[in-house]
Each structure stands twice: as C-alpha cells, then as structure tokens.
C-alpha cells in the first residue's frame, strides 16, 4: 500500500512538472526517448528478471529499482510516430516516405517485446495503425501493414516450436483455446484465473460487498494488477465497475476536446495516441476480468498496482495537460486580440 501511495505521489509530481513543459520538447527529444526505450528492452532480454517464465522486468544495478521497459516503450513510440507524421502534412509524396521509418521503428519495438509480452506488442501495433490512419497515411499502406503483421504473427506461432526464444508460444495458444473451448473440455488448472475472476464479478452483484471486503483477492492471482477490475466489481458492484468504464470514455472525450482546440498536428496526434492507448488498455483489462477476452496481462491505467505503469501514465497525462494549457493560452490570446481590435475600432469611431 505504501509503495503504491509513493508511486501515486511521484506520479502527481510528474504530471505537474510535465504539464509545464512545452510540447515542442517532446518532439525534439522523441528520437532520443525511443532509442533509450529500445536499449532498455534489449537489456531486459539479456539481463532482465524472469517471473512466471516471462522476462519483462529490468533491475537497475546498484539502485535495486525494478522497471518494465515495455511501459516506457509505449510512450516513446507514440511520441516518435506523432512527430514523424506531423512533418510535411501537406505534401502527399513526403507523407508516403514517412511510412518506412514509422514501420521500421514500430517493428523493432514490438519484436523486442513480443517474446515475453504478446498483448503489449499487439497493443502498440494497433495504436500505431490508428495514428497512421488519423495522420493521413494512405489506406493501402495501412491495410498492407495489417496483412503482413497478421501473416508474420501466424507464421511465428506455427514455427514457434522450432524457435528457441519463443517458449511462451504454448501459453498463447492454450489461453486462446481455453477461451473458446466448450465448458466440458476446459482445463480447470489452465482456466483458474478466468474462473476466479468470474466468481469475483458475479458475487459483487449490483452494490458490491463494500471496500476491502473482497474474498476472491485471496484466491485470484494478480488481483491487484491484471485482474483488479474483477475485484473492483466484487467490492463496488455493477455501479462501481460502470463508473470506472465511463471514466475512461470521459477521459477520451476530454482528449478529443483538447485536440479540437489544438492548431498543431504533432500535439494533436500525440495525445490521440495516448487516448487510444489508455482506452484500449483499459478495455483489454476489463474484458479479461469479466471473461470476454482470453487471459492476458495488461494493467488498468491509473488503477493497477505498478510503479512503472503509474509513472509512464503520469508522463502521458502531463503531456496531455501541457497541450491543453498551450491551447487555452492561445485561445485567450486570440480573444484578447479580438477585444483590443474592437476597442480600437470603437475609439476610432
């Protein structure tokens, strides 16, 4: 509890600091941020901490701090893609040339994450595709990327038994098979998490058992992170679960309002990417908790336990607020200018 409280306090501090940084600096250092995230991902592969057969955590030497580089990579790739797409928006020929660096860097990031975290790799791939579409990239490039991506993933799954570093392939397949298998053919051991999550959701009812009164948190693995939405439904009931769901859509709507006020392409694309990331990640977490999606590990933004996720989310929220502040300042400046012009005209008359 105290560790999470410390993460929240640090997150609030990061939001305040980041919201006062001009979004131009995000664009200026986007490549450096991306390179740093790639270096962290590579270090994780060779020197990361393995938990439950997955190597997702990197321990910083001498400090003993554990971070998840994939969370850093999510933010870095969105900022980088937004910067690339914002360049030469009016030139269609140059727009087509942007496709290559975007796809190359996205492929590098997703390939480094894919081995131990398929859902995060697919999430990044999806967010980038949305950004490409909104950024004005030709549909033939987007559809071509989808076809190639799906084909490459299918080929990897088929050949995974011959590839030494894809040992989690069996986990991917079993989770999908268990999700769509008839009840009588489901393995209780493999389906344990999903079953316990369903019990938590069902036992919560309409009003829930009350804060801190969850029973399933004692039986459900990752009840504080990947399956926290099931515990929320158990303790706060249907209304509490709906409140969380609606809150994410409100956040996306507010981001849309900020985008409409922004006159620059880069900040608009950047915060759209963040908004799509937050909502998609939240829907995956909720879908897994209520049994709609196969079991996979995605944190619930701003809710799940986890320092790296909280701090990276705070950076993104600070960036969104930074764009909002600048947009409001420009709006006020325009209104003051119009008011001054009207006063001058009245004085002249």
NORSUL-V632102 format. One record per backbone hydrogen bond with DSSP energy under -0.5 kcal/mol. CO is the residue of the C=O (numbers start at 1). NH is the residue of the N-H. E is the energy in kcal/mol with one decimal. If there is no record, write none. Layout:
co->CO nh->NH e->E
co->CO nh->NH e->E
This chain:
co->1 nh->5 e->-2.4
co->2 nh->6 e->-2.3
co->3 nh->7 e->-1.9
co->4 nh->8 e->-2.3
co->5 nh->9 e->-2.4
co->6 nh->10 e->-2.5
co->7 nh->11 e->-2.5
co->8 nh->12 e->-2.5
co->9 nh->13 e->-2.0
co->10 nh->14 e->-2.4
co->11 nh->15 e->-2.6
co->12 nh->16 e->-2.2
co->13 nh->17 e->-2.4
co->14 nh->18 e->-3.2
co->15 nh->19 e->-2.3
co->16 nh->20 e->-0.6
co->17 nh->20 e->-1.1
co->18 nh->21 e->-1.8
co->20 nh->22 e->-0.5
co->22 nh->25 e->-1.9
co->22 nh->26 e->-0.6
co->23 nh->27 e->-1.5
co->24 nh->28 e->-2.3
co->25 nh->29 e->-2.0
co->27 nh->30 e->-0.9
co->29 nh->33 e->-2.4
co->30 nh->34 e->-2.2
co->31 nh->35 e->-2.7
co->32 nh->36 e->-2.4
co->33 nh->37 e->-2.0
co->34 nh->38 e->-2.2
co->35 nh->39 e->-2.3
co->36 nh->40 e->-2.2
co->37 nh->41 e->-2.1
co->38 nh->42 e->-2.4
co->39 nh->43 e->-2.5
co->40 nh->44 e->-1.9
co->41 nh->45 e->-1.7
co->42 nh->46 e->-1.6
co->43 nh->47 e->-3.0
co->44 nh->48 e->-1.8
co->48 nh->50 e->-0.5
co->49 nh->51 e->-0.6
co->49 nh->56 e->-0.7
co->49 nh->57 e->-1.1
co->51 nh->54 e->-1.5
co->54 nh->51 e->-2.9
co->54 nh->56 e->-0.9
co->57 nh->49 e->-3.6
co->58 nh->60 e->-0.6
co->58 nh->67 e->-2.4
co->60 nh->63 e->-0.8
co->60 nh->64 e->-2.1
co->60 nh->65 e->-0.5
co->61 nh->63 e->-0.8
co->65 nh->60 e->-3.0
co->67 nh->58 e->-3.0
co->67 nh->69 e->-0.7
co->68 nh->71 e->-1.7
co->68 nh->72 e->-1.0
co->69 nh->73 e->-2.6
co->70 nh->74 e->-1.7
co->71 nh->75 e->-1.2
co->72 nh->76 e->-2.4
co->73 nh->77 e->-2.7
co->74 nh->78 e->-1.3
co->75 nh->79 e->-2.1
co->76 nh->80 e->-2.3
co->77 nh->81 e->-2.6
co->78 nh->82 e->-2.2
co->79 nh->83 e->-1.9
co->80 nh->84 e->-2.4
co->81 nh->85 e->-2.6
co->82 nh->86 e->-1.5
co->83 nh->87 e->-0.7
co->84 nh->87 e->-0.9
co->86 nh->89 e->-0.6
co->88 nh->91 e->-1.2
co->90 nh->92 e->-0.7
co->91 nh->95 e->-1.9
co->92 nh->96 e->-1.8
co->93 nh->97 e->-1.1
co->94 nh->98 e->-0.8
co->95 nh->98 e->-0.8
co->95 nh->99 e->-0.5
co->96 nh->99 e->-1.0
co->97 nh->101 e->-0.7
co->98 nh->102 e->-1.8
co->99 nh->103 e->-2.6
co->100 nh->104 e->-2.6
co->101 nh->105 e->-2.1
co->102 nh->106 e->-2.2
co->103 nh->107 e->-2.7
co->104 nh->108 e->-2.1
co->105 nh->109 e->-2.1
co->106 nh->110 e->-2.8
co->107 nh->111 e->-2.5
co->108 nh->112 e->-1.8
co->109 nh->113 e->-1.4
co->110 nh->114 e->-2.7
co->111 nh->115 e->-0.7
co->113 nh->116 e->-1.0
co->113 nh->117 e->-2.0
co->117 nh->121 e->-1.8
co->118 nh->122 e->-2.5
co->119 nh->123 e->-2.1
co->120 nh->124 e->-2.5
co->121 nh->125 e->-2.1
co->122 nh->126 e->-2.4
co->123 nh->127 e->-2.5
co->124 nh->128 e->-2.4
co->125 nh->129 e->-1.9
co->126 nh->130 e->-2.1
co->127 nh->131 e->-2.2
co->128 nh->132 e->-2.5
co->129 nh->133 e->-2.2
co->130 nh->134 e->-2.6
co->131 nh->135 e->-2.5
co->132 nh->137 e->-2.5
co->133 nh->136 e->-1.3
co->138 nh->141 e->-0.9
co->138 nh->142 e->-1.4
co->139 nh->143 e->-3.1
co->140 nh->144 e->-1.8
co->141 nh->145 e->-2.1
co->142 nh->146 e->-2.1
co->143 nh->147 e->-2.4
co->144 nh->148 e->-2.5
co->145 nh->149 e->-2.8
co->146 nh->150 e->-2.6
co->147 nh->151 e->-2.3
co->148 nh->152 e->-2.6
co->149 nh->153 e->-2.2
co->150 nh->154 e->-2.5
co->151 nh->155 e->-2.3
co->152 nh->156 e->-2.2
co->153 nh->157 e->-2.2
co->154 nh->158 e->-2.1
co->155 nh->159 e->-2.3
co->156 nh->160 e->-0.6
co->159 nh->162 e->-1.8
co->160 nh->163 e->-1.5
co->162 nh->164 e->-0.6
co->163 nh->166 e->-1.7
co->166 nh->169 e->-1.6
co->167 nh->170 e->-0.6
co->168 nh->172 e->-2.0
co->169 nh->173 e->-2.3
co->170 nh->174 e->-2.5
co->171 nh->175 e->-2.1
co->172 nh->176 e->-1.8
co->173 nh->177 e->-2.7
co->174 nh->178 e->-2.7
co->175 nh->179 e->-1.5
co->176 nh->180 e->-1.6
co->177 nh->181 e->-1.1
co->182 nh->185 e->-1.7
co->182 nh->186 e->-0.6
co->183 nh->186 e->-1.0
co->186 nh->188 e->-0.6
co->187 nh->191 e->-2.2
co->189 nh->192 e->-1.0
co->191 nh->195 e->-2.2
co->192 nh->196 e->-2.5
co->193 nh->197 e->-2.2
co->194 nh->198 e->-2.1
co->195 nh->199 e->-2.0
co->196 nh->200 e->-1.9
co->197 nh->201 e->-2.4
co->198 nh->202 e->-2.7
co->199 nh->203 e->-2.5
co->200 nh->204 e->-0.9
co->201 nh->204 e->-0.5
co->201 nh->205 e->-0.7
co->202 nh->205 e->-0.6
co->204 nh->208 e->-1.9
co->205 nh->238 e->-1.3
co->206 nh->239 e->-1.6
co->210 nh->213 e->-2.0
co->215 nh->218 e->-1.6
co->216 nh->219 e->-1.6
co->216 nh->220 e->-2.9
co->219 nh->221 e->-0.7
co->220 nh->223 e->-1.0
co->222 nh->225 e->-1.4
co->222 nh->227 e->-2.5
co->224 nh->305 e->-2.8
co->225 nh->228 e->-1.2
co->227 nh->230 e->-0.7
co->227 nh->231 e->-1.1
co->228 nh->232 e->-2.2
co->229 nh->233 e->-2.3
co->230 nh->234 e->-1.7
co->231 nh->235 e->-2.6
co->232 nh->236 e->-3.1
co->233 nh->237 e->-1.1
co->234 nh->209 e->-2.2
co->235 nh->210 e->-2.7
co->236 nh->240 e->-1.3
co->237 nh->241 e->-2.1
co->238 nh->242 e->-2.6
co->239 nh->243 e->-2.2
co->240 nh->244 e->-1.8
co->241 nh->245 e->-2.0
co->242 nh->246 e->-3.0
co->243 nh->247 e->-2.1
co->244 nh->248 e->-1.4
co->245 nh->249 e->-1.3
co->246 nh->250 e->-2.4
co->247 nh->251 e->-2.2
co->248 nh->252 e->-2.2
co->249 nh->253 e->-2.3
co->250 nh->254 e->-2.6
co->251 nh->255 e->-2.1
co->252 nh->256 e->-2.1
co->253 nh->257 e->-1.8
co->254 nh->258 e->-2.1
co->255 nh->259 e->-2.5
co->256 nh->260 e->-1.9
co->257 nh->261 e->-1.0
co->258 nh->261 e->-0.6
co->258 nh->262 e->-1.1
co->259 nh->262 e->-0.6
co->264 nh->268 e->-1.2
co->265 nh->269 e->-2.8
co->266 nh->270 e->-2.6
co->267 nh->271 e->-2.3
co->268 nh->272 e->-1.7
co->269 nh->273 e->-2.4
co->270 nh->274 e->-1.9
co->271 nh->275 e->-2.4
co->272 nh->276 e->-2.7
co->273 nh->277 e->-2.2
co->274 nh->278 e->-2.7
co->275 nh->279 e->-2.4
co->276 nh->280 e->-2.5
co->277 nh->281 e->-2.5
co->278 nh->282 e->-2.4
co->279 nh->283 e->-2.7
co->280 nh->284 e->-2.3
co->281 nh->285 e->-2.2
co->282 nh->286 e->-2.7
co->283 nh->287 e->-2.8
co->284 nh->288 e->-2.4
co->285 nh->289 e->-2.0
co->286 nh->290 e->-2.1
co->287 nh->292 e->-2.4
co->287 nh->293 e->-1.6
co->288 nh->291 e->-0.8
co->296 nh->298 e->-0.9
co->299 nh->301 e->-0.8
co->300 nh->303 e->-2.4
co->300 nh->304 e->-2.8
co->306 nh->310 e->-1.9
co->307 nh->311 e->-2.7
co->308 nh->312 e->-2.6
co->309 nh->313 e->-2.3
co->310 nh->314 e->-1.8
co->311 nh->315 e->-1.9
co->312 nh->316 e->-2.0
co->313 nh->317 e->-2.5
co->314 nh->318 e->-2.7
co->315 nh->319 e->-2.2
co->316 nh->320 e->-2.2
co->317 nh->321 e->-2.4
co->318 nh->322 e->-2.1
co->319 nh->323 e->-2.0
co->320 nh->324 e->-1.9
co->321 nh->325 e->-2.8
co->322 nh->326 e->-2.2
co->323 nh->327 e->-2.3
co->324 nh->328 e->-2.4
co->325 nh->329 e->-2.3
co->326 nh->330 e->-2.4
co->327 nh->331 e->-2.1
co->328 nh->332 e->-2.5
co->329 nh->333 e->-2.4
co->330 nh->334 e->-2.5
co->331 nh->335 e->-2.3
co->332 nh->336 e->-2.6
co->333 nh->337 e->-2.3
co->334 nh->338 e->-2.6
co->335 nh->339 e->-2.3
co->336 nh->340 e->-2.5
co->337 nh->341 e->-2.3
co->338 nh->342 e->-2.1
co->339 nh->343 e->-2.2
co->340 nh->344 e->-2.4
co->341 nh->345 e->-2.3
co->342 nh->346 e->-2.3
co->343 nh->347 e->-2.3
co->344 nh->348 e->-2.3
co->345 nh->349 e->-2.2
